[in-house]
Amino acid sequence: MRVKYLSADLAELKEDRLHLFSIRLDPSKTEIFERNGFLFGVKISLNKHLLGFRKSYEMFQSFNQNELGCLDNSNAWQHNTIFYRNTISHHRLKFFKKNGLLRAKTMLKKNF
């Protein structure tokens, strides 16, 4: 799913949180996912475009079975953490400027 908006579209929001997307699974299917293991991941990319270049702030978080977190640069699981990176891209070229971890932060919420 891609959600496109202008930052001006959100400027009038008075809240510090925004619900962008929900997904609902049949409870019987949810039980299968939990029992057999699953990974559900989300990437949010905030982009600015200028002269053919795109500057992005990307954030990644996943559910690995029932645990919320992300993989770090060493592919080690980090509990209750968001991985972020700043990138600059032009067509198919991508420069990874900076990355890191945001600890004790959540982008996802599970209601089952």
N, C-alpha and C positions, 0 to 999 in steps of 0.2 A: 504494500500500500504506500502510495506517495501522497503527502499532503503538502500542497504548495500555498504559500501565503507571503504577503509582504510584512515586514516588521511593523509598518504603520497600521496594519490590520489588528495587531495585538496591543497597540499603544494605549488604547482606551480601557483595557482590562484593569479592574481594580484588585483582582486576586493575584496571589503569588504562585498559584498552581493552575494547571490547565489539563483537562481531560481530553486527550486527542482521539483515543481509539479503545474499543473494548472488543473482546472476543469471548464467545460463550461456547463451551463444549457440553455435550450431553453428559450428565453425571456418570453414567456407566462407562463412557469412553475415558473420562478423567481418571477413573479407577485403574483402567488398563495402562494409561500413561504412567501413573504413579508406581504401579507394581513393576512394570517392565523397564522403567527408566525413560526419560525423555530430556530433550534440550530444546528450550524455546528461547530464542534470542531476539533482541530489538536493537536497532541502530537508529539514532537520531542525528541528523546532520543539519546544522545551521549554516547556511551558505550566503556569501556575498560575491557578486560578480562585478568585475572591472576589467575592461579592455581585453576580453577573451580569457581572463584568468578567473579561477574560482577559489576563494579562500573559505575553508570549511572548519568548523568546530564539530567534531564527531564524538558521540558518546555511545557506548555499548554496554548492555547488561543482559543477563540470561537467567532463566530457571534451569538448573541442572537437577533433574528429578524434583525434589522439594526445596532445593537450596538456591537462594538468590545470590548472584555475584557475577563475576566476569573472569576471563583469562587475562593474565598479564603478558608482558613481552616474552617471558620464558615459557609460556603456555601452562603456567601454574594457576590453579583455581584460587581466586580471591573472594572470600565470603563477604556478602553485603557491601559490594564495591562496584563502582562504575569505572570502566576504562575510557579514557578520552584521548583524542589526538587532534592537533592542529595541522592542517594540510593546505598546500597550494597546488592547484592542478591547472593544466592547460591541455585540452583534448585528452589524449591517453597518457600523458606524463603526469606523475604525481610526486610531489616532494613532501616528505614527512618532517614537519618543522619541530614539533614537540609532542610528547605524550606523557601520560601518567595515570595515576589512580585517584579517584575520589572516594575515600573510605566513609563507611557508615552513611551512604547515600542510596536512594532508591528511585528508579524510573518506573518500575513494574510493581504491580500488586496482584496477588492471587486471592480470589474470594472463595476458594473451595477447600 
